Amino acid sequence: MRLTLLPLVCGLLLTPLAQAASTQPQAFLANLEQAGEQGAFAQLEQRQRELLVQRLRQSAQPFDQPGIERVKQGTPLADQAWLTAQHYDFTKEGLQQADIQVLEGFRQLPASLLTASTATVARINHDASPALQDRALLDAEGIAFLYFTADALGPRLGQAFLDAYERGELGKAAALIKASEVSTAPAKKHFDYPRPFLRPEHPVTLVQDRVVLGNHQPYLASAGAFPSGHSTVGYTDTLLLAAMLPERATAILARGAGYGYSRQVLGVHYPLDVIGGRMIAQYNVAHYLADPAYRRLFDEAREQLRTALTKVCGMALAQCAAGSAADQDPWNSQAAVAFQHYTLSYGLPAVAGSAGRPVQVPEGAPALLQAMAPTLSLATAQTRLAKSHGVAELGLDPAHEQWQRLDLLDAIRQP
């Protein structure tokens, strides 16, 4: 069944709801843009960009958007031979059907919520600076790789990550993380929801590519809008990396939120699409981490990653991850925490009377939190996740809403 949305008029794109919500992520985005202009963080971002574009030029045949979409992470970045030799069954088809069930509550939503969702993507898309647009393009075209995660590690550890990744020293982690991504194609076909730029009232403007292909042609996306496949990938990758590097878990989780935000900057997804992607990524990663056979591979990959990064850093990993007082580290800031919290619901209208209700913690979620905060007991993880954290409920029926209400970052940061 298709989701339904009432036609918009131009005035709805500047509703009081959208105007009130528009200020919430701006402090962080301003900090991010400022940090990207000079200093160690800017050098890290520039190297990320150069390595990604170089890799795409080597791999995409031809070097155009369809060619880039066919690129897969390969040697030397990922140790695919190691992963293949493990004969692990990722049960992708079963998870794809389970993901549809997790998202079933999105099948019918109030028209007011759908209207607000369109107004929100219009605002994000129209307000994005050229620098933010360029970051969004790099996120989109770099989906096959892990380069995007480096800036969440801070200038020092981020550079070490790029060094080790390029040399194949993180090959087990790189292979396992990317293999753990679950395609959203069946869910997109099931919900059959049009993308924002295809709507007849044209609420968004497509972004021209100035940084990857450099052809100034608009970035496009195919298939249905819901759920966001790129967001599912971004959240999957960052959840697993946060579990491998708990010293940077909060910054890495915020980076996952930024990856989903990029999809709206480009005008190819609604906030509801991104929220759906986050929900199923959490579900999928929790499923994998609960499997002893997967956990054995995960532990082996994590150990390789941590050993390699410690060697490149030349110091204890915790010290390298902390950086220095002089470092600009926007993803590891209070503003980034506020930004991530905003992306849990994007300021969309909550169900009346929902505030403060305890979360019905889904099975597997405490172990997911514990992986990123290993000092927590399962009981403490359960208690922390049961707090509402002020996350808005979006009208999903009780059987499907709980993955949307989880705030892993806040749960990690609780004293």
Sequence and secondary structure as in RCSB ss.txt:
>XXXX:A:sequence
MRLTLLPLVCGLLLTPLAQAASTQPQAFLANLEQAGEQGAFAQLEQRQRELLVQRLRQSAQPFDQPGIERVKQGT
PLADQAWLTAQHYDFTKEGLQQADIQVLEGFRQLPASLLTASTATVARINHDASPALQDRALLDAEGIAFLYFTA
DALGPRLGQAFLDAYERGELGKAAALIKASEVSTAPAKKHFDYPRPFLRPEHPVTLVQDRVVLGNHQPYLASAGA
FPSGHSTVGYTDTLLLAAMLPERATAILARGAGYGYSRQVLGVHYPLDVIGGRMIAQYNVAHYLADPAYRRLFDE
AREQLRTALTKVCGMALAQCAAGSAADQDPWNSQAAVAFQHYTLSYGLPAVAGSAGRPVQVPEGAPALLQAMAPT
LSLATAQTRLAKSHGVAELGLDPAHEQWQRLDLLDAIRQP
>XXXX:A:secstr
         GGGGG HHHHHHTTTTHHHHHHHHHHTTSSHHHHHHHHHHHHHHHHHHHH SSSSHHHHHT    T
TTS HHHHHHHT    HHHHHHHHHHHTGGGSS  HHHHHHHHHHHHHHHHH  HHHHHHHHHHHHTTTSSGGGG
GGGHHHHHHHHHHHHHTTTTHHHHHHHHHT    HHHHHHH    GGGSTT  S   B SSSS S  B    S  
SS HHHHHHHHHHHHHHHH GGGHHHHHHHHHHHHHHHHHTTS  HHHHHHHHHHHHHHHHHHHT HHHHHHHHH
HHHHHHHHHHHHHTS HHHHHH  TT   GGGSHHHHHHHHHHTTTT    TT TT      TTHHHHHHHHSTT
S HHHHHHHHTS TT    S  TTTSHHHH  HHHHHH  
